[in-house]
Amino acid sequence: MRAGRDRPREARTGNGRRRRAGRERGSMSVFTVLFSVAVFLLAGLLVDGGAAINARLRAADIAEQAARAGGDRIDVEYLRETGQARLLGDGEVCDRAEEIVAAHDDDGVQMADCSGGAGQTEVTVTVSVTWEAFFLAALGYAGTEMEASATAGPDTGEPAGAP
């Protein structure tokens, strides 16, 4: 029996050096699988994170539009009598805000709340936008709702703090 038969066989590399055959066999497969999972997660964070930010910005935009529209519903008679602007009742103000939200014609957009405040001088509108995850849905995270609020009121043309 020749000496060294029970050791693993050696193979020659292209530059004449010897290495043990099979020692690193399959290591690239493990690396490829782990790297693919990492790339998938990063793509999920990039795409789905961008969609979440976009939904938040869209909710803020719609809330601002709806609050401004509601803030335009002023009580003209009260303005003529007193010279001060105040909004109509919450019902009329919020109905106008709801019209703006409904005009976006999207199933994922809805008005979550509408309320008058500060003695009928402002209206606060909260809008909710639903977004659905694309990559992260494979991990069980389907998406969520993003909310934003905006407050608006009539501009009287007077400087801030004036009586």
C-alpha positions as semicolon CSV with decimal commas, in nm:
position;residue;x (nm);y (nm);z (nm)
1;M;0,000;0,000;0,000
2;R;0,132;0,342;-0,092
3;A;0,174;0,601;0,175
4;G;-0,073;0,887;0,176
5;R;-0,363;0,698;0,011
6;D;-0,607;0,783;0,292
7;R;-0,556;1,160;0,242
8;P;-0,781;1,350;0,000
9;R;-0,655;1,362;-0,354
10;E;-0,479;1,672;-0,466
11;A;-0,545;1,852;-0,792
12;R;-0,322;2,084;-0,983
13;T;-0,436;2,437;-1,050
14;G;-0,355;2,622;-1,371
15;N;-0,036;2,776;-1,229
16;G;0,111;2,448;-1,112
17;R;0,018;2,472;-0,744
18;R;-0,156;2,189;-0,574
19;R;-0,483;2,222;-0,384
20;R;-0,714;1,976;-0,223
21;A;-1,005;1,877;-0,446
22;G;-1,352;1,917;-0,300
23;R;-1,244;2,139;-0,011
24;E;-1,440;2,444;-0,135
25;R;-1,693;2,256;-0,337
26;G;-2,040;2,422;-0,316
27;S;-1,928;2,735;-0,133
28;M;-2,033;2,957;-0,425
29;S;-2,381;2,805;-0,415
30;V;-2,423;2,906;-0,052
31;F;-2,288;3,253;-0,128
32;T;-2,523;3,292;-0,426
33;V;-2,828;3,190;-0,224
34;L;-2,745;3,423;0,066
35;F;-2,658;3,709;-0,169
36;S;-2,985;3,660;-0,360
37;V;-3,187;3,679;-0,040
38;A;-3,004;3,997;0,063
39;V;-3,064;4,158;-0,278
40;F;-3,433;4,062;-0,264
41;L;-3,470;4,222;0,080
42;L;-3,290;4,538;-0,029
43;A;-3,506;4,561;-0,342
44;G;-3,811;4,518;-0,121
45;L;-3,702;4,798;0,107
46;L;-3,625;5,021;-0,187
47;V;-3,942;4,961;-0,389
48;D;-4,188;4,913;-0,104
49;G;-4,028;5,183;0,110
50;G;-4,061;5,423;-0,182
51;A;-4,425;5,324;-0,223
52;A;-4,490;5,391;0,147
53;I;-4,327;5,734;0,126
54;N;-4,524;5,809;-0,190
55;A;-4,850;5,710;-0,017
56;R;-4,767;5,937;0,278
57;L;-4,694;6,231;0,047
58;R;-5,009;6,164;-0,153
59;A;-5,217;6,160;0,166
60;A;-5,061;6,492;0,272
61;D;-5,130;6,647;-0,069
62;I;-5,494;6,539;-0,074
63;A;-5,545;6,648;0,289
64;E;-5,404;6,992;0,209
65;Q;-5,630;7,030;-0,094
66;A;-5,936;6,919;0,101
67;A;-5,857;7,148;0,397
68;R;-5,812;7,447;0,166
69;A;-6,140;7,370;-0,008
70;G;-6,316;7,339;0,328
71;G;-6,147;7,659;0,447
72;D;-6,299;7,844;0,152
73;R;-6,651;7,783;0,284
74;I;-6,688;8,108;0,480
75;D;-6,998;8,256;0,638
76;V;-7,045;8,559;0,410
77;E;-7,324;8,717;0,620
78;Y;-7,108;8,707;0,934
79;L;-6,816;8,854;0,740
80;R;-7,030;9,146;0,618
81;E;-7,168;9,213;0,966
82;T;-6,846;9,190;1,168
83;G;-6,560;9,214;0,922
84;Q;-6,424;8,886;1,058
85;A;-6,409;8,562;0,866
86;R;-6,547;8,241;1,009
87;L;-6,635;7,913;0,848
88;L;-6,981;7,775;0,792
89;G;-7,090;7,479;1,005
90;D;-6,881;7,163;1,019
91;G;-7,131;6,982;0,798
92;E;-7,092;7,215;0,500
93;V;-6,716;7,255;0,544
94;C;-6,657;6,881;0,571
95;D;-6,892;6,807;0,281
96;R;-6,675;7,027;0,059
97;A;-6,359;6,855;0,186
98;E;-6,517;6,515;0,117
99;E;-6,592;6,623;-0,242
100;I;-6,222;6,694;-0,296
101;V;-6,116;6,361;-0,148
102;A;-6,377;6,174;-0,353
103;A;-6,259;6,349;-0,671
104;H;-5,935;6,150;-0,653
105;D;-6,138;5,846;-0,753
106;D;-5,917;5,583;-0,596
107;D;-6,019;5,292;-0,377
108;G;-5,720;5,344;-0,148
109;V;-5,801;5,709;-0,064
110;Q;-6,051;5,800;0,205
111;M;-6,117;6,087;0,443
112;A;-6,048;5,962;0,794
113;D;-6,157;6,274;0,985
114;C;-6,278;6,629;0,938
115;S;-6,334;6,882;1,214
116;G;-6,365;7,254;1,260
117;G;-6,171;7,432;1,526
118;A;-6,055;7,762;1,678
119;G;-6,401;7,915;1,687
120;Q;-6,491;7,817;1,331
121;T;-6,180;7,980;1,187
122;E;-6,008;7,664;1,066
123;V;-6,077;7,313;0,946
124;T;-5,858;7,005;0,996
125;V;-5,882;6,719;0,747
126;T;-5,718;6,379;0,788
127;V;-5,679;6,159;0,480
128;S;-5,580;5,794;0,466
129;V;-5,411;5,632;0,165
130;T;-5,368;5,255;0,143
131;W;-5,057;5,114;-0,024
132;E;-4,980;4,754;-0,104
133;A;-4,636;4,599;-0,074
134;F;-4,488;4,427;-0,378
135;F;-4,166;4,257;-0,268
136;L;-4,232;4,248;0,105
137;A;-4,569;4,080;0,044
138;A;-4,369;3,763;-0,016
139;L;-4,256;3,788;0,347
140;G;-4,610;3,837;0,475
141;Y;-4,616;4,220;0,492
142;A;-4,903;4,323;0,264
143;G;-4,883;4,699;0,320
144;T;-5,069;4,945;0,537
145;E;-5,246;5,280;0,547
146;M;-5,061;5,609;0,558
147;E;-5,237;5,908;0,713
148;A;-5,177;6,280;0,691
149;S;-5,357;6,580;0,835
150;A;-5,377;6,938;0,719
151;T;-5,534;7,248;0,868
152;A;-5,654;7,551;0,674
153;G;-5,870;7,854;0,725
154;P;-5,978;8,167;0,545
155;D;-5,709;8,428;0,482
156;T;-5,834;8,764;0,604
157;G;-5,540;8,960;0,465
158;E;-5,445;9,086;0,810
159;P;-5,092;9,036;0,943
160;A;-5,048;8,760;1,200
161;G;-5,116;8,877;1,554
162;A;-5,332;9,175;1,448
163;P;-5,653;9,225;1,650
